[in-house]
Amino acid sequence: MINISTAKIILSLTMLTYTSYLDVKYREVDPKIWLFFGILGSILTAFEVLSKNHMLTIIAVNIVLGFLIGIISYYFGLFGGADFLCLFVLSIIHPYPPTKPLYYIGPIYPFILTIVVNSLLLSLIIPIVNLAKNIRNYQHMLKLRAPLKYKLIYLFIGYPVSIEKYFNMEFAYPLTIFELYKDKLVVKYRLTFDINEEHEKHQKKLKELISKGVLRKDNVIWVTQGIPLLVFITLGYTISLILGDILMYTLLTRTL
């Protein structure tokens, strides 16, 4: 018979796999899905408390900590709304580590913090890939007339594409914004975007500028891709189960 810890892992992997698929395909997840898995996780945690008599204080602290980590990460733009809800539900399902991984810190150390650290470390692959692309296409960076600070940040968060190629992209947001003022084309540069922006509006605006003859389809713009962070949370969760928190384990063992 499957024990509660194993059932929790299966529940978490099911939730993460399904929501990662939705994040990749649509970049959004219905909040009702988090509610469903949150209720199931709460039931399993309640049974675990009754069967193993775990300390309620530790559980409460870790769930609150999971909520705070999620909300702070959302506030600083590290995670989106769905990512915040995912972390909160995971903190309910796993208020303490469900397994003893290779790099085990201890039962009191918040498991949700391990997931967050591993997920963020894995997500660094995106800026590294962008940097590699931009080094290979350095001529586009040389032609960019943005301030130096923007150029340096663009190396990691964006990449150049032709407007024609951008028209065929999904979940891509322009970092270079074109405006027409008194028949003069003005270029604005930005470092962030709102996940609720509709990229179709940006594409429609570019098509209008092309139809007016002030832009061409082969003109290059800089874009950034909306990242499906739930995929990285899923990978971070899996690594947390097997390896644990390598970074914190190393820091703590060296300090001690």
DRENVO-595051 format. One line per 10 residues: their letters; for each residue z negated, y, x of N, C-alpha, C, CB. Coordinates in Angstrom, 2 decimals. Each point is the difference from the previous one (the first is absolute). Glycine has a CB too. Layout:
REM residues N
a = Z Y X Z Y X Z Y X Z Y X  ...
//
This chain:
REM residues 256
ministakii = 0.00 -1.20 0.84 0.00 1.20 -0.84 0.00 1.26 0.88 -1.24 -1.26 -1.84  2.01 2.24 1.46 0.09 1.25 0.78 -1.30 0.78 -0.12 2.50 0.08 -0.35  -3.06 0.34 1.49 -1.22 0.81 -0.05 0.36 1.46 -0.30 -1.14 -1.57 1.63  0.12 2.38 -1.86 0.24 1.38 -0.43 0.69 0.82 1.09 -2.01 -0.15 -1.49  1.61 -0.04 2.74 0.62 0.75 1.10 1.49 -0.28 0.09 -2.16 -0.07 1.24  2.53 -1.19 -1.37 1.42 -0.37 0.03 0.74 0.58 -1.20 -0.58 -2.11 1.24  -0.07 2.07 -2.41 0.61 0.56 -1.21 0.25 1.50 0.17 -1.16 -1.76 -1.40  0.23 2.44 2.07 0.16 1.44 0.24 1.18 0.28 0.92 -2.46 0.30 -0.31  2.61 -1.12 1.33 1.12 0.18 0.94 1.32 -0.23 -0.73 -1.45 -0.75 1.93  1.52 -0.29 -2.76 1.22 -0.28 -0.77 0.29 1.16 -0.95 -0.44 -2.48 0.15
lsltmltyts = -0.60 2.99 -0.80 0.17 1.13 -0.92 0.53 1.22 0.74 -1.87 -0.89 -1.44  1.28 1.18 2.59 0.42 1.17 0.78 1.43 -0.12 0.48 -2.36 0.32 0.72  2.72 -1.49 -0.21 1.37 -0.21 0.49 1.02 0.07 -1.13 -0.91 -1.41 1.85  0.53 0.90 -3.01 0.89 0.09 -1.17 0.21 1.45 -0.39 -0.80 -2.24 -0.81  -0.28 3.00 0.74 0.07 1.42 -0.35 0.83 0.76 1.02 -2.25 -0.16 -1.11  1.97 -0.05 2.38 0.68 0.74 1.06 1.49 -0.34 0.09 -2.16 0.07 1.24  2.48 -1.35 -1.40 1.41 -0.40 0.06 0.80 0.61 -1.14 -0.68 -2.14 1.11  0.11 2.07 -2.32 0.70 0.52 -1.17 0.16 1.52 0.07 -0.91 -1.91 -1.35  -0.17 2.60 1.68 0.07 1.46 0.04 0.84 0.50 1.17 -2.25 0.10 -1.08  2.29 -0.86 2.17 0.87 0.37 1.13 1.47 -0.07 -0.43 -1.72 -0.87 1.66
yldvkyrevd = 2.05 -0.16 -2.44 1.36 -0.12 -0.53 0.34 1.21 -0.86 -0.18 -2.52 0.04  -0.74 2.93 -0.91 0.23 1.16 -0.87 0.13 1.27 0.85 -1.28 -1.12 -1.88  0.48 1.22 2.93 0.03 1.18 0.85 1.33 0.11 0.74 -2.49 -0.14 0.26  2.99 -0.98 0.22 1.28 0.00 0.71 1.14 0.32 -0.96 -0.89 -1.69 1.63  0.86 1.12 -2.82 1.12 0.15 -0.95 -0.04 1.32 -0.76 0.03 -2.47 -0.23  -1.25 2.91 -0.17 -0.09 1.18 -0.86 -0.83 1.13 0.59 0.26 -1.51 -1.91  -1.04 1.24 2.94 -0.93 0.97 0.60 -1.08 0.46 -0.99 1.85 0.75 1.51  -2.15 -1.57 -2.47 -1.09 0.30 -0.92 -0.52 -1.30 -0.62 0.98 2.28 -0.48  -2.27 -2.23 0.12 -0.66 -1.16 -0.60 -0.77 0.46 -1.22 -0.19 -1.17 2.25  0.37 0.47 -3.35 -0.70 0.33 -1.24 -1.51 -0.13 0.22 1.98 -0.79 -1.39
pkiwlffgil = -2.78 1.85 1.11 -1.45 -0.06 0.18 -0.66 -1.16 -0.74 0.04 2.45 0.28  0.60 -2.92 -1.37 -0.58 -1.13 -0.76 -0.09 -1.26 0.85 0.93 0.97 -2.10  -0.04 -1.09 3.08 -0.01 -1.16 0.89 -1.27 0.00 0.84 2.51 -0.02 0.07  -2.88 1.19 0.43 -1.23 0.11 0.80 -1.23 -0.28 -0.87 1.12 1.69 1.52  -1.07 -1.22 -2.76 -1.11 -0.25 -0.92 -0.16 -1.50 -0.24 0.39 2.24 -1.10  0.71 -2.93 0.89 -0.02 -1.45 -0.24 -0.63 -0.74 1.17 2.05 0.22 -1.42  -1.57 0.05 2.63 -0.53 -0.69 1.17 -1.43 0.46 0.33 2.33 -0.24 0.86  -2.63 1.51 -1.18 -1.35 0.49 0.22 -1.03 -0.71 -0.87 0.97 2.20 0.61  -0.59 -2.47 -1.86 -0.89 -0.72 -0.92 -0.21 -1.43 0.49 0.78 1.42 -1.93  0.31 -2.10 2.31 -0.12 -1.37 0.51 -0.85 -0.04 1.26 2.23 -0.54 -0.98
gsiltafevl = -2.02 1.52 1.86 -0.79 0.06 1.23 -1.47 0.25 -0.27 2.01 0.82 1.18  -2.30 0.03 -2.15 -1.39 0.29 -0.36 -0.70 -1.25 -0.53 0.64 2.37 -0.52  0.08 -3.17 -0.27 -0.56 -1.23 -0.55 -0.34 -0.98 1.13 1.32 0.33 -2.13  -0.38 -0.47 3.07 -0.23 -0.92 1.12 -1.16 0.48 0.87 2.43 -0.61 -0.02  -2.50 1.90 0.26 -1.10 0.55 0.81 -1.33 -0.20 -0.71 1.56 1.70 1.00  -1.58 -1.52 -2.32 -1.23 -0.21 -0.77 -0.46 -1.45 0.11 0.68 1.83 -1.58  0.25 -2.78 1.45 -0.33 -1.42 0.15 -0.51 -0.30 1.41 1.72 -0.58 -1.72  -1.12 1.22 2.70 -0.40 -0.22 1.39 -1.42 0.50 0.24 2.40 0.18 0.71  -2.71 0.96 -1.30 -1.34 0.56 0.14 -1.03 -0.95 -0.61 0.94 2.34 -0.06  -0.62 -2.87 -1.13 -0.93 -0.89 -0.69 -0.16 -1.34 0.72 0.63 1.11 -2.15
sknhmltiia = 0.48 -1.60 2.73 -0.05 -1.32 0.62 -0.58 0.02 1.41 1.96 -0.62 -1.37  -1.75 1.72 2.08 -0.45 0.07 1.40 -1.13 0.99 0.22 2.28 -0.64 0.66  -2.61 1.39 -1.70 -1.11 0.94 0.07 0.18 1.02 1.13 -1.48 -1.76 -0.93  2.71 2.29 1.07 0.25 1.01 1.01 -0.73 1.30 -0.36 2.25 -1.04 0.50  -2.50 1.84 0.51 -0.72 1.26 -0.20 0.87 0.98 -0.79 -1.28 -0.37 2.14  0.75 0.80 -3.27 0.75 0.92 -0.85 0.20 1.35 0.68 -0.92 -1.16 -2.01  -0.04 1.55 2.84 0.11 1.29 0.69 1.22 0.03 0.91 -2.48 0.26 -0.10  2.68 -1.33 0.87 1.15 -0.09 0.92 1.30 0.05 -0.79 -1.37 -1.34 1.63  1.40 0.60 -2.74 1.20 -0.03 -0.83 0.31 1.39 -0.56 -0.47 -2.40 -0.60  -0.55 3.05 0.06 0.19 1.33 -0.59 0.47 1.00 1.05 -1.78 -0.52 -1.70
vnivlgflig = 1.16 0.48 2.88 0.37 0.93 1.08 1.46 -0.20 0.40 -2.37 0.00 0.81  2.79 -1.26 -0.69 1.36 -0.28 0.44 1.04 0.39 -1.05 -0.90 -1.85 1.38  0.57 1.67 -2.66 0.93 0.41 -1.06 0.14 1.52 -0.04 -0.62 -2.05 -1.33  -0.51 2.74 1.45 0.03 1.47 0.05 0.76 0.47 1.23 -2.20 0.11 -1.23  1.97 -0.79 2.35 0.70 0.35 1.24 1.51 -0.20 -0.16 -2.04 -0.63 1.32  2.42 -0.46 -1.98 1.42 -0.25 -0.24 0.62 1.12 -0.83 -0.42 -2.45 0.12  -0.32 2.91 -1.12 0.48 1.10 -0.83 0.15 1.28 0.83 -1.11 -1.03 -2.01  0.11 1.32 2.84 0.03 1.22 0.81 1.12 -0.05 1.03 -2.47 0.25 -0.33  2.65 -1.40 0.98 1.07 -0.14 0.99 1.35 0.22 -0.67 -1.40 -1.61 1.34  1.57 1.03 -2.52 1.25 0.15 -0.73 0.27 1.44 -0.39 -0.28 -2.30 -0.83
iisyyfglfg = -0.73 2.99 0.29 0.18 1.36 -0.47 0.22 0.97 1.16 -1.42 -0.53 -1.99  0.71 0.30 3.10 0.18 0.85 1.18 1.39 -0.21 0.60 -2.49 -0.09 0.47  2.92 -1.18 -0.39 1.34 -0.30 0.53 1.07 0.62 -0.88 -0.86 -2.14 0.96  0.63 2.12 -2.27 0.96 0.61 -0.94 0.03 1.51 0.19 -0.40 -1.87 -1.65  -0.78 2.47 1.83 -0.09 1.46 0.14 0.73 0.49 1.24 -2.20 -0.06 -1.18  2.08 -0.68 2.28 0.64 0.40 1.25 1.42 -0.53 0.13 -2.24 0.06 1.03  2.75 -0.68 -2.08 1.39 -0.43 0.00 0.27 -1.29 0.75 0.56 2.34 -0.20  -1.62 -3.08 0.58 0.20 -1.27 0.70 0.50 -1.08 -0.96 -1.80 0.63 1.64  1.34 -0.55 -2.90 0.41 -0.96 -1.02 0.35 0.74 -1.27 -1.46 -1.79 1.01  2.26 1.14 -1.88 0.33 0.56 -1.29 -0.98 -0.46 -1.07 2.40 0.08 0.68
gadflclfvl = -2.11 0.28 -1.93 -0.90 -0.35 -1.10 -0.13 -1.50 -0.19 0.62 2.12 -1.08  0.51 -2.84 1.13 -0.04 -1.46 -0.16 -0.76 -0.65 1.16 2.19 0.08 -1.24  -2.03 0.47 2.44 -0.69 -0.54 1.18 -1.52 0.19 -0.14 2.03 0.50 1.43  -2.43 0.65 -1.96 -1.42 0.26 -0.23 -0.58 -1.01 -0.98 0.37 2.44 0.45  0.34 -2.67 -1.56 -0.48 -0.96 -1.00 -0.05 -1.41 0.58 0.96 1.43 -1.82  0.02 -1.75 2.66 0.02 -1.31 0.64 -1.24 -0.21 0.86 2.51 0.05 -0.01  -2.84 0.96 0.82 -1.17 -0.10 0.88 -1.29 -0.11 -0.81 1.22 1.32 1.75  -1.28 -0.59 -2.85 -1.21 -0.05 -0.84 -0.18 -1.38 -0.62 0.25 2.45 -0.48  0.86 -3.02 -0.02 -0.08 -1.34 -0.59 -0.37 -1.03 1.06 1.72 0.65 -1.72  -1.16 -0.52 2.92 -0.34 -0.93 1.08 -1.47 0.10 0.39 2.35 0.18 0.84
siihpypptk = -2.91 1.02 -0.91 -1.42 0.16 0.33 -0.88 -0.66 -1.07 0.52 2.16 1.20  -0.02 -2.25 -2.43 -0.74 -0.69 -1.07 0.10 -1.51 0.20 0.45 1.91 -1.59  0.76 -2.38 1.93 0.19 -1.44 0.20 -0.73 -0.48 1.24 2.22 0.16 -1.13  -2.17 0.65 2.19 -0.61 -0.39 1.28 -0.99 1.05 0.48 2.08 -1.26 0.59  -3.27 1.32 -1.18 -1.00 0.96 0.48 -0.57 -0.40 1.37 -0.56 0.52 -2.38  0.88 -1.70 2.85 -0.36 -0.46 1.34 1.09 -0.97 0.45 -2.53 0.28 -0.43  2.64 -0.58 1.72 1.10 -0.85 0.49 0.00 -1.38 -0.66 -0.10 1.22 2.18  1.25 -1.67 -2.71 0.07 -1.30 -0.66 0.09 -1.16 0.99 1.11 1.12 -1.91  -0.74 -0.80 3.16 0.11 -1.03 1.03 -0.65 0.51 1.29 2.15 -0.90 -1.04  -2.27 0.01 2.00 -0.48 0.40 1.33 1.20 -0.01 0.94 -2.36 -0.95 -0.43
plyyigpiyp = 2.99 2.12 0.61 1.22 0.05 0.81 -0.29 -0.14 1.49 1.03 1.45 -1.75  0.03 -1.44 2.51 -0.13 -0.17 1.45 -0.84 1.10 0.62 2.22 -1.14 0.04  -1.94 2.40 -0.44 -0.77 1.14 0.51 -0.96 0.44 -1.10 1.91 0.74 1.54  -3.02 -1.42 -1.61 -0.97 0.19 -1.08 -1.08 0.98 0.44 0.44 -2.34 -0.85  -0.63 3.39 0.06 -1.01 1.02 0.33 -1.34 -0.31 -0.65 1.82 1.69 0.23  -1.77 -2.15 -1.47 -1.24 -0.32 -0.70 0.19 0.12 -1.49 -1.32 0.78 1.96  0.41 -1.41 -2.74 0.16 0.00 -1.46 -0.21 1.37 -0.64 -0.76 -2.35 0.03  0.01 3.22 0.65 -0.30 1.31 -0.58 1.14 0.98 0.24 -2.45 -0.42 0.35  3.22 0.20 0.73 1.10 0.91 0.30 1.01 -0.02 -1.15 -0.32 -0.36 2.49  0.68 1.53 -3.04 0.86 0.05 -1.19 1.37 -0.65 0.24 -1.17 2.10 -0.68
filtivvnsl = 1.48 -3.11 -0.10 1.28 -0.68 0.14 1.15 0.93 -0.38 -1.11 -2.18 -0.50  0.88 3.09 -0.45 1.05 0.93 -0.42 0.40 0.91 1.15 -0.87 -0.08 -2.35  -0.09 0.42 3.21 0.30 0.83 1.16 0.89 -0.75 0.98 -2.19 1.20 -0.27  1.96 -2.49 0.41 0.85 -0.84 0.85 1.44 0.00 -0.53 -1.98 -1.45 0.58  2.12 1.32 -1.90 1.34 -0.01 -0.61 0.71 1.33 0.24 -0.81 -1.61 -1.75  0.09 2.72 1.56 0.60 1.33 0.18 0.45 0.21 1.44 -1.46 0.88 -1.83  0.60 -1.22 2.78 0.34 0.18 1.42 1.23 -0.82 0.37 -2.42 0.42 0.53  2.44 -1.68 -0.92 1.14 -0.86 0.33 1.28 0.46 -0.69 -1.58 -1.91 0.29  1.46 2.37 -1.53 1.18 0.47 -0.74 0.60 1.24 0.65 -0.97 -0.93 -2.11  0.11 1.87 2.51 0.49 1.23 0.63 0.63 -0.29 1.36 -1.78 1.29 -1.21
llsliipivn = 1.17 -2.21 1.96 0.56 -0.37 1.30 1.39 -0.62 -0.16 -2.32 -0.36 0.90  2.46 -0.51 -1.90 1.30 -0.63 -0.25 1.05 1.01 -0.46 -1.19 -2.11 -0.59  0.75 3.11 -0.17 0.95 0.99 -0.51 0.55 0.89 1.11 -1.22 -0.03 -2.17  0.61 -0.01 3.35 0.50 0.80 1.13 1.37 -0.48 0.47 -2.36 0.42 0.69  2.77 -1.59 -1.14 1.32 -0.50 0.34 1.09 0.94 -0.52 -0.88 -2.36 -0.05  0.61 3.05 -1.07 1.00 0.90 -0.59 0.30 1.19 0.93 -0.79 -0.67 -2.29  -0.22 1.44 2.73 0.32 1.10 0.93 0.57 -0.48 1.33 -1.80 1.31 -1.06  1.43 -2.51 1.49 0.55 -0.53 1.26 1.50 -0.30 -0.18 -2.26 -0.99 0.61  2.62 0.41 -1.75 1.42 -0.28 -0.29 0.78 1.31 -0.11 -0.64 -2.14 -1.20  0.04 3.13 0.52 0.66 1.30 -0.12 0.23 0.63 1.36 -1.06 0.31 -2.24
laknirnyqh = 0.06 -0.39 3.11 0.12 0.57 1.34 1.14 -0.67 0.76 -2.47 0.51 0.02  2.56 -1.83 -0.12 1.08 -0.73 0.68 1.37 0.45 -0.51 -1.55 -1.97 0.31  1.65 2.13 -1.64 1.27 0.46 -0.60 0.38 1.38 0.52 -0.49 -1.35 -2.05  -0.51 2.25 2.10 0.27 1.38 0.36 0.30 0.18 1.48 -1.46 0.69 -1.88  0.86 -1.52 2.70 0.32 0.05 1.44 1.46 -0.43 0.20 -2.42 -0.49 0.61  2.83 -0.52 -1.36 1.38 -0.48 0.10 1.00 1.05 -0.51 -0.83 -2.36 -0.28  0.39 3.15 -0.73 0.86 1.04 -0.58 -0.53 1.39 0.36 0.61 -1.55 -1.90  -0.92 1.72 3.18 -0.65 1.24 0.45 0.87 1.23 -0.23 -1.22 -1.34 1.69  2.54 1.17 -1.78 0.90 1.15 -0.18 -0.27 0.73 -1.31 1.73 -1.17 1.37  -2.16 0.42 -2.38 -0.33 0.65 -1.28 -1.27 0.83 0.11 1.12 -1.90 -1.22
mlklraplky = -2.06 1.43 2.03 -1.22 0.76 0.21 0.30 1.29 0.76 -1.34 -2.13 0.01  2.28 2.07 0.95 0.36 1.20 0.76 0.66 1.05 -0.89 0.28 -1.42 2.04  0.43 0.96 -3.07 0.69 0.93 -0.91 -0.94 0.57 -1.06 2.10 -1.27 0.39  -3.24 0.64 -0.58 -0.94 0.45 -1.02 -0.59 1.36 0.38 -0.53 -2.40 -0.59  0.56 3.34 -0.34 -0.47 1.36 0.28 -1.42 0.25 -0.51 2.36 0.76 -0.10  -3.07 -1.81 -0.18 -1.38 0.14 -0.49 -0.92 0.41 1.16 0.42 -1.74 -1.80  -1.61 2.28 1.48 -0.98 0.31 1.05 -0.36 -1.25 0.81 -0.90 1.86 -1.43  0.47 -1.68 2.66 -0.30 -1.11 0.90 -1.03 -0.95 -0.61 0.51 1.48 1.94  -1.52 -0.93 -2.62 -1.03 -0.85 -0.62 0.63 -0.95 -1.01 -1.70 1.82 0.32  2.63 -1.30 -1.10 0.67 -0.83 -0.99 0.85 -1.08 0.66 0.02 1.94 -1.58
kliylfigyp = 0.68 -1.56 2.65 0.83 -0.96 0.71 -0.82 -1.19 0.50 1.53 1.86 0.67  -2.68 -1.56 -0.08 -0.85 -1.05 0.55 -0.51 -0.93 -1.11 -0.68 1.54 1.87  0.32 -0.96 -3.01 -0.50 -0.82 -1.11 1.13 -0.79 -0.64 -1.82 1.68 -0.42  3.01 -1.07 0.33 1.16 -0.68 -0.57 0.35 -1.26 0.78 0.85 2.19 -0.82  -1.12 -2.18 2.13 0.28 -1.18 0.82 -0.68 -1.25 -0.55 0.22 1.48 1.98  -1.38 -1.28 -2.63 -0.80 -1.13 -0.47 0.10 -0.24 -1.50 -1.53 0.46 1.88  1.74 0.60 -2.65 -0.06 -0.18 -1.46 1.37 -0.04 -0.67 -2.17 1.16 0.06  3.22 -0.80 0.66 1.31 0.05 -0.64 1.12 -0.45 0.91 -0.84 1.83 -1.39  2.07 -1.70 0.89 1.18 -0.34 0.79 1.22 0.66 -0.65 -1.03 -2.22 0.74  2.09 2.45 0.05 1.18 0.69 -0.54 0.98 -0.97 -0.66 -0.28 1.73 1.77
vsiekyfnme = 0.86 -1.29 -2.87 1.06 -0.76 -0.67 1.02 0.99 -0.53 -1.60 -1.90 -0.64  2.80 1.42 0.41 1.01 0.86 -0.64 -0.36 0.16 -1.48 1.80 -0.76 1.64  -1.38 1.86 -2.22 -0.27 0.23 -1.42 0.62 -1.11 -0.84 -0.08 2.49 0.40  1.26 -2.96 0.00 0.67 -1.08 -0.73 -0.85 -1.26 -0.01 2.23 0.97 0.63  -2.84 -1.29 0.51 -0.86 -1.18 0.07 -1.27 0.20 -0.81 0.92 -0.51 2.27  -1.43 1.73 -2.24 -1.22 0.32 -0.76 0.21 -0.23 -1.50 -0.65 1.69 1.76  1.85 -1.43 -2.25 0.29 -0.20 -1.42 -0.19 -1.46 -0.42 1.61 1.91 0.12  -1.51 -2.83 0.82 -0.14 -1.43 -0.32 -1.39 -0.55 0.32 2.43 -0.24 0.45  -3.35 1.12 -0.09 -1.35 -0.44 0.37 -0.95 0.14 -1.18 0.42 0.68 2.38  -1.36 -1.60 -2.45 -1.06 0.07 -1.01 -1.32 0.32 0.68 1.22 -1.64 -1.48
faypltifel = -2.07 2.39 0.79 -1.35 0.32 0.48 0.02 0.72 1.34 -0.84 -2.00 -1.22  1.91 2.79 1.45 0.08 0.83 1.20 -0.15 1.46 -0.42 1.49 -1.69 1.19  -2.20 2.47 -0.38 -0.28 1.39 -0.35 0.46 0.90 1.14 -1.98 -0.69 -1.44  2.74 1.74 1.13 0.51 0.87 1.06 -1.10 0.86 0.62 2.20 0.04 -1.15  -2.14 0.07 2.47 -0.91 0.89 0.72 0.66 1.35 0.23 -1.09 -1.98 1.12  2.42 2.00 -1.17 0.75 1.25 0.08 0.49 0.35 -1.40 0.72 -0.47 2.41  -1.14 1.61 -2.89 0.32 0.44 -1.36 0.98 1.18 0.08 -2.27 -0.78 -0.86  3.35 0.68 0.12 1.03 1.06 0.00 -0.13 0.85 -1.26 1.56 -1.46 1.37  -1.49 2.77 -1.18 -0.02 0.94 -1.11 1.15 0.99 0.18 -2.53 -0.25 -0.27  3.09 0.69 -0.83 1.09 0.97 0.04 -0.51 1.34 -0.50 1.72 -1.82 -0.35
ykdklvvkyr = -1.77 2.82 1.26 -0.46 1.34 -0.36 1.13 1.00 0.26 -2.41 -0.61 0.55  2.91 1.21 -1.63 1.07 1.01 0.11 1.17 -0.53 0.83 -1.72 1.83 -0.20  2.14 -3.05 -0.16 1.15 -0.66 0.65 -0.27 -0.35 1.46 1.49 1.24 -1.54  -2.75 -1.20 1.97 -0.36 -0.37 1.37 -0.87 -1.24 -0.04 0.15 2.41 0.77  0.24 -3.41 0.02 -0.75 -1.26 0.04 -1.22 0.14 0.91 2.12 -1.29 -0.43  -3.29 1.02 -0.14 -1.26 0.08 0.75 -0.61 -1.38 0.09 -0.39 2.39 -0.76  -0.08 -2.76 1.95 -0.60 -1.31 0.23 -1.51 0.15 0.16 2.13 -0.84 1.09  -2.87 0.07 -1.87 -1.45 -0.01 0.11 -0.45 -1.37 0.51 -0.23 1.70 -1.89  -0.85 -1.72 2.64 -0.50 -1.25 0.57 -1.40 -0.28 -0.53 1.40 0.35 2.09  -1.68 -1.61 -2.32 -1.33 -0.37 -0.49 -0.47 -1.29 0.69 0.49 1.09 -2.24
ltfdineehe = -1.80 -1.30 2.20 -0.60 -1.16 0.65 -0.52 -1.02 -1.00 -0.60 1.46 1.91  0.43 -1.05 -3.15 -0.57 -0.90 -1.01 0.87 0.02 -1.25 -2.32 0.38 0.91  2.07 -1.33 -1.78 0.69 -0.04 -1.29 -0.96 -0.56 -1.04 2.26 -0.30 1.13  -1.98 0.58 -2.37 -0.79 -0.50 -1.12 0.61 -1.31 -0.47 -0.68 2.35 -0.69  -0.13 -3.42 0.62 0.51 -1.31 -0.40 0.61 0.03 -1.39 -1.71 -1.06 1.46  1.31 2.07 -2.26 0.52 0.10 -1.37 1.34 0.74 -0.07 -2.36 -0.03 -0.81  2.83 0.51 1.95 1.31 0.65 0.01 1.08 -1.00 -0.41 -0.78 1.59 1.81  1.78 -1.10 -2.50 1.13 -0.84 -0.36 1.13 0.26 1.00 -0.65 0.02 -2.47  0.94 -1.05 3.29 1.02 0.22 1.03 1.37 0.25 -0.62 -1.31 -1.45 1.56  1.49 1.06 -2.84 1.26 0.27 -0.67 0.25 1.51 -0.12 -0.25 -2.16 -1.26
khqkklkeli = -0.83 2.94 1.08 0.15 1.45 -0.11 0.49 0.59 1.32 -1.82 0.06 -1.73  1.28 -0.59 2.85 0.45 0.48 1.30 1.47 -0.33 0.21 -2.32 -0.28 0.93  2.71 -0.93 -1.33 1.39 -0.41 0.16 0.93 0.83 -0.88 -0.78 -2.32 0.55  0.34 2.61 -1.76 0.80 0.81 -0.91 0.22 1.40 0.57 -0.90 -1.31 -1.95  -0.16 1.86 2.56 0.11 1.34 0.58 0.98 0.01 1.17 -2.36 0.48 -0.70  2.33 -1.52 1.52 0.92 -0.10 1.13 1.44 -0.13 -0.48 -1.82 -1.05 1.37  2.01 0.28 -2.43 1.35 -0.17 -0.56 0.54 1.34 -0.52 -0.55 -2.38 -0.61  -0.32 3.19 0.04 0.42 1.32 -0.48 0.43 0.89 1.16 -1.56 -0.22 -1.96  0.80 0.15 3.07 0.33 0.81 1.18 1.31 -0.47 0.63 -2.45 0.41 0.41  2.69 -1.72 -0.47 1.25 -0.54 0.52 1.17 0.46 -0.86 -1.22 -2.01 0.92
skgvlrkdnv = 1.01 1.98 -2.24 1.07 0.43 -0.91 0.33 1.48 0.18 -0.74 -1.74 -1.64  -0.23 2.53 2.10 0.22 1.43 0.25 0.61 0.26 1.37 -1.91 0.51 -1.50  2.00 -1.57 2.30 0.65 0.12 1.30 -0.89 0.48 1.13 2.01 0.43 -1.25  -3.32 -0.32 1.01 -0.89 0.48 1.06 -0.58 -1.16 0.83 -0.57 1.99 -1.44  0.73 -3.21 0.95 -0.42 -1.19 0.73 1.11 -1.05 -0.07 -2.44 0.49 -0.49  2.41 -1.43 1.45 0.94 -1.11 -0.02 -0.78 -1.31 -0.02 1.74 1.37 1.25  -1.08 -2.43 -1.72 -0.65 -1.30 -0.07 -0.37 -0.54 1.37 1.25 -0.45 -2.07  -0.52 0.89 3.10 -0.30 -0.51 1.34 -1.04 0.84 0.73 2.30 -0.90 0.09  -2.82 1.96 -0.75 -1.11 0.76 0.59 -1.23 -0.90 0.11 0.91 2.15 -0.97  -1.71 -1.91 2.01 -1.18 -0.82 0.25 -1.25 0.69 -0.51 1.11 -1.00 2.02
iwvtqgipll = -1.96 0.25 -2.71 -1.31 0.50 -0.43 -1.08 -0.96 0.52 1.00 1.10 -2.08  -2.22 -0.61 2.12 -1.13 -0.84 0.42 -0.75 -0.46 -1.24 -0.20 1.24 2.21  -0.12 -2.52 -2.25 -0.69 -0.56 -1.16 -1.21 -0.81 0.47 2.16 -0.08 -1.32  -3.06 -0.16 0.40 -1.12 -0.91 0.24 -0.04 -1.00 -1.15 -1.32 1.78 1.27  0.95 -2.98 -0.97 0.01 -1.06 -1.00 -1.37 -0.16 -0.64 1.82 -1.17 1.27  -1.85 1.00 -2.60 -1.26 -0.33 -0.67 -0.40 -1.42 0.40 0.54 1.55 -1.95  -1.68 -1.69 2.61 -0.39 -1.29 0.57 -0.80 -0.82 -1.03 -0.04 1.03 2.31  0.42 -2.28 -2.54 -0.79 -0.88 -0.89 -1.25 -0.49 0.72 2.11 -0.72 -1.19  -3.14 1.54 1.16 -1.21 -0.31 0.79 -0.73 -1.25 -0.48 -0.21 2.43 0.42  0.44 -2.84 -1.66 -0.65 -1.21 -0.48 0.42 -1.22 0.81 -0.10 1.00 -2.30
vfitlgytis = 1.30 -0.95 2.86 0.45 -1.10 0.87 -0.89 -0.07 1.24 2.37 0.26 -0.84  -2.68 0.91 1.40 -0.85 0.04 1.19 -1.45 -0.37 -0.33 1.51 1.75 0.98  -1.96 -1.39 -2.19 -1.35 -0.41 -0.42 -0.07 -1.51 -0.14 -0.32 2.20 -1.19  1.40 -2.79 0.66 0.07 -1.46 -0.13 -0.07 -0.67 1.36 1.35 0.25 -2.10  -0.56 0.26 3.04 -0.02 -0.55 1.36 -1.35 0.25 0.66 2.48 0.37 0.19  -3.05 0.82 -0.42 -1.31 0.32 0.56 -1.08 -0.90 -0.54 0.73 2.34 0.27  -0.65 -2.66 -1.55 -0.96 -0.90 -0.63 0.09 -1.40 0.61 0.14 1.32 -2.14  1.09 -1.80 2.31 0.21 -1.34 0.55 -0.54 -0.10 1.43 2.03 -0.27 -1.45  -1.75 1.29 2.25 -0.50 0.02 1.37 -1.52 0.10 0.02 2.13 1.08 0.76  -2.69 -0.33 -1.70 -1.46 0.15 -0.08 -0.67 -1.34 -0.28 0.30 2.36 -0.81
lilgdilmyt = 0.34 -3.18 -0.02 -0.55 -1.32 -0.31 -0.01 -0.90 1.23 0.81 0.24 -2.34  0.25 -0.16 3.15 0.17 -0.93 1.11 -0.64 0.53 1.29 2.11 -0.80 -1.05  -1.78 2.05 1.39 -0.45 0.54 1.27 -1.21 0.92 -0.12 2.33 -0.16 0.77  -2.45 0.85 -1.91 -1.09 0.96 -0.16 0.42 1.38 0.49 -1.67 -1.85 0.27  0.70 2.65 0.09 0.25 1.37 0.46 -0.01 0.02 1.52 -1.06 0.96 -2.10  2.24 -1.15 2.70 0.10 -0.09 1.46 -0.43 1.31 0.66 1.87 -1.67 -0.24  -1.42 2.79 -0.34 -0.30 1.31 0.59 -1.50 0.27 0.01 2.22 0.83 -0.77  -2.88 -0.97 -0.38 -1.43 0.28 -0.08 -0.82 -1.02 0.79 0.37 1.04 -2.25  0.08 -2.28 2.24 -0.70 -1.04 0.77 0.01 0.35 1.49 0.66 -1.74 -1.72  0.51 2.18 2.20 0.12 0.38 1.41 -0.87 1.21 0.33 2.33 -0.90 0.02
lltrtl = -2.31 1.89 -0.90 -0.79 1.22 0.24 -1.49 -0.31 -0.03 1.83 1.40 -1.03  -2.27 -2.20 0.06 -1.42 -0.31 -0.12 -0.51 -0.88 1.13 0.26 0.20 -2.44  0.52 -1.20 2.82 -0.43 -0.90 1.07 -0.05 0.72 1.35 0.99 -1.93 -1.26  -0.04 2.84 1.46 -0.02 0.77 1.26 -1.16 0.97 0.04 2.46 -0.22 0.15  -2.77 0.81 -1.31 -1.10 0.95 -0.06 -1.33 -0.70 0.21 1.33 1.42 -1.55  -1.45 -2.61 0.90 -1.25 -0.75 0.12 -0.08 -0.74 1.33 -0.06 -0.24 -2.49
//
